[in-house]
Amino acid sequence: MAGTNRTQPPVTGGPRIILIEPQLAENIGATARAMLNCGLTDLAIVNPLQEFPHGRAVAMASGATEVLDTAQVYDSVEDAIADLNRVYATTARPRELTVRVATPRLAASELRNAWRAGEAVGVMFGPERSGMTNEHVALADTLISVPLNPAYSSLNLAQAVLLVAYEWFTADDETPAEQFVEPDTGPATKAELVAFFERFETALDTGGFFRTPEMRPAMVRNLRAMLQRGNLTEQEVRTLHGVVSCLTGSWRDTENQKRYREADK
């Protein structure tokens, strides 16, 4: 989905994303893109198996080069997290260690609270094929496990980062769950709606839609309620008027059509 708008103020701050021994430069670039989608820019890379920076990472970042430009490369996980107060680690595999495991949603909420309190926080992601070792896990305060199909819960690196980053972003996002978007027109007034209802019902009368006078009041109420639920805009009401004109042939009696016929004689 395309949605870049550099005129909007950027969202910044948040946890450090730590990639442990990523295998492919493309995965680093895709991770950068996932991070910037959610306002994260602090990327740490531990012993990448391909040189970094790398052209293929830039290509996969799809414009998120600011994340790559400021990324730091470390020789060890310990160095990458040395200045952090709280570290979470993602894993899909059961461990022999006794550890606390949280969902991405709970982890994001906890990380938000810690970050607001002034703590430096981070999330570690292991190598693509093998995941993190127990030694890596032992450095984490909490594990993050994504609830997915238990028979197939394999994610690529950027997908895993995006899931966690998205939960981080939405934990503080106030976007309403539903909203009415009005691109070029406002909602129709009740007067406009009633005028259309009356015209529509007159056309239905003419066409014999109401089989008996007794049926008409209930059917009119049902039709009006159905159209009201559509939250029609001014333009949509005008379009429906055009539909009625086409079906009834009344467009022929409009002033424009009369002038057109007179000019054609």
Buried (B, 14 or more C-beta within 10 A) or exposed (E): EEEEEEEEEEBEEBBBBBBBBBBBBBBBBBBBBBBBBBBBBBBBBBBBEBEBBBEBBBEBBBEBBBBBEEBEBBEEBEEBBEEBBBBBBBBBEEEEEEBEEBEBBBBBBBBBEBBEEEEBBBBBBBBBEEBBEEEBBEBBBBBBBBEEEEEEEEBBBBEBBBBBBBBBBEBBEEEEEEEEEEEEEEBBEEEBBEBBBEBBBEBBEEEEBBEEEEEBEEBBEEBBEEBEEEEBBBBBBBEBBEEBBEEBEBBEEEEEEEEEEEEEE
